[in-house]
Amino acid sequence: MREPALSRRAVLRSGSVLAALAMLEGCSSSAEPEPSVGTASVGTASAASPSAASSAVAFAMPAESRPHTRTFMAWPALEEVWGEHLPAVREDIARVAQAVARFEPVVLMARPEQSAQARQLCGSSVEVIDLAVDDLWARDTGPAFVTGPGGPAGVDLNFNGWGNKQTHGNDSQVARTLLERYAIRRIQAPITGEGGGIEVDGEGTLMATESSWVNENRNPGKSRDQIEASLKELFGVRKVIWFAGVAGQDITDCHIDALARFAEPGVVVIHRPGPDAPPDIWSRASDQALQVLRDTTDAQGRKLRTVELVEPDLSQLPDPGKDFLATYLNYYVVNGAVIMPRFGDKASDDRAAGVLAELHPGRQVVPVEINAIASGGGGIHCSTQQQPEAPAAAPAR
């Protein structure tokens, strides 16, 4: 999380090219979210506004540790984004998909002309479907799933390439297309953002960074209070804990899932720099977040316990590069396991695995090598999106 300039991709667009991309991809990429078209019946993928949806049934996002129906992932498609690193990135994605598939079903989206290669690398344990994507970041491009008494729904957060920083003609449609394919109700968000920008405890609390939400590149003209009201309604929470974050230094503008995560209600694990890391904007963001956590309570009124997860020693890694996302915090909790990054600093890798095992008792900790993905500024959590199991229907009286 120590990039001096826009990263997560080896190639990012300059201002002039960004403007051209925005024109080519249409006004919807940077415009306000489309008006909702009314309440949809459960089992369809038509759009519903949050207020309309909540008036009929109360939706909420469960904690990631709750049971999943499946995990969605995406196959990196564009050589223009990854360049010569694309084969290695695809191998990393295949490793992550195979690791997750040991514990729950995995559905990997791939362009039709690339799906055969995806099937070959991922193996039979991973279901590959034909669905046009641009890149691998399913956490951000896919729907953010919520559940209610009527079943699941997907929140479409109007993905716009992290503020028009990268081409996203296909990725902007992934949430809608995926929900249509699975006949899952779609909720059109009145704000723009990404799934990696939210973290919930399942008991009414959500964490987020201001830099990735209260930002003219996603939500021009909207105040923090307005965005917070939408987040509360969309995800069924009562309290939002805001961190300052860092704007303009990585492509996500400092997503919460690389800064602070809920290990369980009342317990937050936070990214911390290594003991020899020089002070920089990322360490200051971590310091600020730690102070906020010490001074606040969650939606239940509990004081929050914090657990520090220290990054690896970059000097022990083989040529990590300036864009390398060196955080263990971008792990993914699946049914019965925690899938975590392994970077190659054995002492740090083992220490992080021990911390995650203590934080998630009863789950197997599975380290996966992802240095190619990390070199682009992302991680395991960024590349996955869970569909939670819907709560069981209440028995008839």
C-alpha positions in Angstrom: 0.0 0.0 0.0 3.0 2.3 -0.6 2.6 3.5 -4.2 3.9 7.0 -5.0 1.6 7.3 -8.0 -1.6 5.9 -9.4 -1.1 2.2 -9.6 -2.9 -1.2 -9.4 -2.1 -1.4 -13.1 1.1 -1.4 -15.0 -0.4 1.0 -17.6 -2.8 3.8 -16.5 -4.3 6.4 -18.8 -3.0 10.0 -18.9 -5.6 12.7 -18.6 -6.1 13.2 -22.3 -6.6 9.5 -22.9 -8.9 9.3 -19.9 -11.1 11.9 -21.5 -11.2 10.0 -24.7 -12.1 6.8 -22.9 -14.9 8.6 -21.0 -16.3 9.7 -24.4 -16.0 6.3 -26.0 -17.6 4.5 -23.1 -20.6 6.8 -23.0 -22.0 9.3 -20.6 -23.2 6.6 -18.2 -19.6 5.9 -17.0 -19.3 9.2 -15.3 -22.8 10.5 -15.0 -25.2 10.1 -12.1 -26.6 6.6 -11.6 -29.6 5.9 -13.8 -33.0 6.5 -12.2 -34.4 3.4 -10.6 -37.4 1.8 -12.4 -39.4 0.7 -9.4 -39.5 -2.4 -7.2 -38.7 -5.7 -8.7 -40.2 -9.0 -7.7 -37.8 -11.4 -6.0 -36.2 -13.7 -8.5 -35.8 -11.1 -11.3 -32.9 -8.9 -12.1 -34.8 -5.7 -12.6 -33.6 -2.6 -10.8 -35.1 -1.4 -7.6 -34.3 1.7 -5.7 -33.0 1.2 -2.1 -36.0 2.9 -0.6 -38.4 0.9 -2.8 -36.6 -2.3 -2.0 -36.4 -1.6 1.7 -40.1 -0.8 1.9 -41.0 -4.3 0.7 -38.2 -6.3 2.4 -35.3 -5.4 4.6 -31.9 -6.2 3.0 -28.6 -6.3 4.8 -25.1 -7.4 4.0 -24.0 -10.3 6.2 -20.4 -10.5 7.5 -18.0 -12.2 5.1 -17.6 -15.0 7.6 -21.2 -16.1 7.2 -21.8 -19.1 4.9 -21.5 -18.5 1.1 -23.5 -20.0 -1.7 -20.6 -19.4 -4.1 -17.6 -17.1 -4.9 -17.5 -15.1 -8.1 -14.2 -14.3 -9.8 -13.1 -12.8 -13.2 -10.4 -13.7 -15.7 -8.0 -10.8 -16.6 -8.6 -10.0 -20.2 -6.5 -7.1 -21.4 -2.8 -7.2 -22.3 -2.9 -3.4 -22.5 -3.5 -3.4 -18.8 -1.1 -6.0 -17.6 1.4 -6.2 -20.5 4.0 -8.9 -20.2 2.8 -9.8 -16.7 -0.6 -11.1 -18.0 0.4 -14.8 -18.1 1.7 -14.7 -14.5 -1.4 -12.8 -13.3 -3.6 -15.5 -14.9 -1.7 -18.2 -13.1 -2.2 -16.4 -9.8 -5.9 -16.1 -10.4 -6.1 -19.8 -11.2 -4.3 -20.6 -8.0 -6.7 -18.4 -6.0 -9.7 -19.9 -7.7 -8.5 -23.5 -7.0 -7.8 -22.7 -3.4 -11.3 -21.2 -2.8 -12.9 -24.1 -4.7 -11.6 -26.5 -2.1 -14.2 -25.0 0.3 -17.1 -23.6 -1.8 -18.2 -23.3 -5.4 -16.3 -20.9 -7.6 -17.8 -19.2 -10.7 -15.2 -17.5 -12.9 -16.3 -15.0 -15.5 -14.3 -15.0 -18.7 -14.6 -13.6 -22.2 -15.9 -16.3 -24.6 -12.6 -16.3 -26.6 -10.6 -16.7 -23.4 -12.8 -19.2 -21.5 -11.0 -22.3 -22.8 -7.7 -21.1 -21.5 -9.3 -20.2 -18.1 -10.8 -23.7 -17.9 -7.5 -25.3 -18.7 -5.6 -23.3 -16.1 -8.2 -23.5 -13.3 -9.2 -27.1 -13.7 -12.5 -28.9 -13.3 -13.0 -27.6 -9.7 -13.8 -24.1 -11.0 -16.9 -23.3 -13.1 -16.0 -20.9 -16.0 -18.8 -19.0 -17.6 -18.8 -16.8 -20.7 -19.3 -13.3 -19.6 -17.4 -10.3 -21.0 -15.0 -8.7 -18.5 -12.1 -6.3 -18.8 -10.1 -7.2 -15.6 -9.9 -9.5 -12.6 -11.3 -7.3 -9.8 -14.6 -9.0 -9.1 -14.9 -7.4 -5.7 -15.4 -4.0 -7.4 -17.1 -4.9 -10.7 -19.5 -7.5 -9.4 -22.6 -6.9 -7.3 -22.3 -6.4 -3.6 -24.7 -9.0 -2.3 -27.2 -8.5 0.5 -29.8 -10.8 1.8 -33.4 -10.6 3.2 -36.3 -12.8 4.0 -37.1 -13.1 0.3 -33.7 -14.2 -0.7 -30.6 -12.5 -2.0 -30.2 -9.3 -4.0 -27.3 -7.6 -5.6 -26.4 -4.0 -5.2 -25.1 -2.5 -8.4 -22.7 0.3 -7.4 -22.3 1.7 -10.9 -18.7 0.8 -11.4 -17.0 3.6 -13.3 -13.4 2.4 -13.4 -12.4 3.9 -10.0 -13.3 7.3 -11.3 -12.6 6.8 -15.0 -9.0 5.7 -14.3 -9.1 2.6 -16.5 -11.1 1.3 -19.4 -14.3 -0.4 -18.1 -16.8 -0.8 -21.0 -17.4 -4.4 -20.0 -16.7 -4.2 -16.3 -19.3 -1.5 -15.9 -22.0 -4.0 -16.9 -20.7 -7.0 -14.9 -23.0 -6.5 -11.9 -26.2 -6.1 -14.1 -25.3 -9.0 -16.4 -24.3 -11.4 -13.7 -27.6 -10.7 -11.7 -29.6 -11.2 -14.9 -27.9 -14.5 -15.6 -28.7 -15.8 -12.1 -32.1 -14.2 -11.9 -31.2 -12.3 -8.7 -32.9 -9.1 -7.8 -30.8 -6.0 -8.7 -30.8 -2.9 -6.5 -29.6 0.2 -8.4 -27.4 2.3 -6.0 -27.9 6.0 -6.0 -24.1 6.4 -5.4 -21.0 5.2 -7.3 -18.3 3.1 -5.7 -16.9 -0.4 -5.3 -17.3 -3.5 -3.2 -13.8 -3.1 -2.0 -14.8 0.2 -0.5 -17.0 -1.3 2.2 -16.5 -3.5 5.1 -19.3 -4.7 7.4 -19.5 -6.6 10.7 -23.0 -8.1 10.0 -24.3 -6.4 13.2 -25.0 -2.9 11.9 -21.6 -1.4 11.4 -19.8 -0.4 8.2 -16.3 0.9 7.7 -15.2 3.0 4.7 -12.6 5.6 3.6 -13.7 9.1 2.7 -11.1 9.2 -0.1 -12.8 6.4 -2.1 -16.4 7.6 -1.6 -16.5 11.4 -0.9 -14.7 12.0 -4.1 -15.6 14.0 -7.2 -14.4 11.1 -9.4 -17.3 8.9 -8.1 -19.9 11.1 -6.4 -19.6 14.7 -7.6 -21.7 17.1 -5.5 -22.6 14.6 -2.8 -21.7 15.2 0.8 -20.4 12.6 3.2 -23.7 12.7 5.0 -25.6 12.0 1.8 -23.3 9.1 0.9 -23.5 7.7 4.4 -27.3 7.7 4.3 -27.2 5.7 1.0 -24.7 3.2 2.4 -26.9 2.7 5.5 -29.9 2.0 3.4 -28.2 -0.1 0.8 -26.4 -2.4 3.2 -28.7 -2.4 6.2 -26.3 -0.8 8.7 -26.9 1.8 11.4 -23.4 3.2 11.8 -20.6 4.1 9.4 -17.1 4.5 10.7 -15.2 6.8 8.4 -11.4 6.9 7.9 -9.7 9.7 5.9 -7.9 7.3 3.6 -5.6 8.6 0.8 -6.9 10.1 -2.5 -5.1 10.0 -5.8 -2.2 7.8 -4.8 -3.5 4.4 -6.0 -6.3 3.6 -8.4 -8.8 2.8 -5.7 -8.2 5.9 -3.7 -7.4 3.7 -0.7 -10.1 1.0 -0.4 -11.0 -0.1 3.1 -10.1 -3.7 2.4 -6.5 -2.8 2.3 -6.7 -0.7 5.5 -9.1 -2.2 8.1 -11.3 -5.3 8.3 -13.7 -6.8 10.8 -12.4 -10.2 12.1 -15.6 -10.5 14.1 -18.1 -8.0 15.5 -16.1 -5.7 17.9 -12.7 -6.8 16.6 -10.9 -4.9 13.8 -7.7 -6.1 12.2 -5.7 -3.2 10.7 -2.8 -3.0 8.2 0.4 -1.7 9.8 3.7 -0.9 8.1 6.8 -3.0 8.9 9.1 -1.9 11.7 11.8 -0.6 9.3 9.3 1.0 6.9 9.9 4.8 6.5 7.0 7.1 7.3 4.9 7.9 4.3 1.3 8.7 3.4 0.2 5.1 3.8 1.6 4.7 7.3 0.0 8.0 8.2 -3.4 6.7 6.9 -2.9 3.6 9.0 -2.1 5.8 12.1 -5.2 7.9 11.5 -7.4 4.8 11.1 -6.0 3.3 14.3 -6.8 6.5 16.2 -10.3 6.6 14.9 -10.8 3.0 16.0 -9.5 3.7 19.5 -11.9 6.6 19.9 -15.2 5.1 18.5 -17.7 2.4 19.2 -19.6 0.2 16.8 -23.4 0.1 16.2 -23.9 -2.0 19.3 -22.0 0.5 21.5 -19.0 -1.7 21.9 -15.5 -0.3 22.1 -13.5 -1.8 19.3 -10.5 -4.1 19.9 -7.8 -3.7 17.3 -5.3 -6.3 16.0 -2.3 -5.2 14.0 -1.4 -7.1 10.9 2.2 -6.1 9.9 3.2 -6.1 6.2 6.1 -8.2 4.9 9.7 -7.0 4.7 9.9 -5.8 1.2 13.6 -6.3 1.2 12.9 -10.1 1.4 10.7 -10.1 -1.7 12.0 -10.7 -5.2 11.7 -7.4 -7.0 8.2 -6.3 -5.7 8.1 -3.1 -7.7 6.7 0.3 -6.8 3.1 -0.8 -7.2 3.2 -3.9 -5.0 0.3 -4.2 -2.5 2.3 -5.6 0.4 -0.5 -6.2 2.9 -1.8 -9.4 4.4 -5.1 -7.6 5.1 -6.5 -8.4 1.7 -7.4 -12.0 2.7 -10.7 -13.7 1.9 -12.8 -15.6 4.4 -14.6 -18.6 2.8 -16.6 -21.6 4.1 -14.3 -23.2 6.6 -11.1 -21.4 5.6 -9.2 -18.1 5.2 -7.4 -17.7 1.9 -4.4 -15.4 2.5 -1.5 -14.0 0.4 2.0 -15.6 0.6 4.6 -13.1 -0.5 7.9 -15.0 0.1 9.1 -13.4 3.3 8.7 -16.6 5.3 9.0 -15.1 8.8 6.3 -12.5 8.0 4.1 -15.0 6.0 4.2 -17.4 9.0 3.5 -14.6 11.5 0.5 -13.3 9.5 -0.9 -16.9 9.2 -0.7 -17.3 12.9 -2.5 -14.0 13.5 -5.3 -14.9 11.0 -5.6 -18.4 12.6 -6.2 -16.8 16.0 -8.7 -14.3 14.6 -10.6 -17.0 12.7 -10.6 -20.1 15.0 -11.9 -23.3 13.4 -11.0 -22.2 9.9 -8.0 -23.5 7.9 -5.6 -20.8 6.9 -4.5 -21.4 3.3 -1.6 -19.2 2.0 -1.5 -18.6 -1.8 1.3 -17.1 -3.8 -0.1 -14.0 -5.5 2.9 -11.8 -6.2 1.9 -11.1 -9.8 -1.5 -9.8 -8.7 0.1 -7.9 -5.9 2.5 -6.2 -8.3 -0.6 -4.6 -9.9 -1.7 -3.2 -6.5 -4.4 -5.7 -5.6 -4.9 -8.9 -3.7 -7.1 -12.0 -3.0 -10.0 -10.1 -1.5 -10.0 -7.7 -4.5 -10.3 -10.6 -6.9 -13.2 -12.3 -5.2 -16.9 -11.6 -4.4 -19.0 -13.8 -2.2 -22.7 -14.6 -2.7 -23.9 -15.2 0.9 -26.4 -17.9 1.7 -29.9 -16.4 2.2 -31.3 -16.8 5.7 -33.7 -19.6 6.2 -37.4 -18.6 5.9 -39.2 -18.2 9.2 -41.6 -21.1 9.9 -45.3 -20.4 9.3 -47.3 -19.7 12.4 
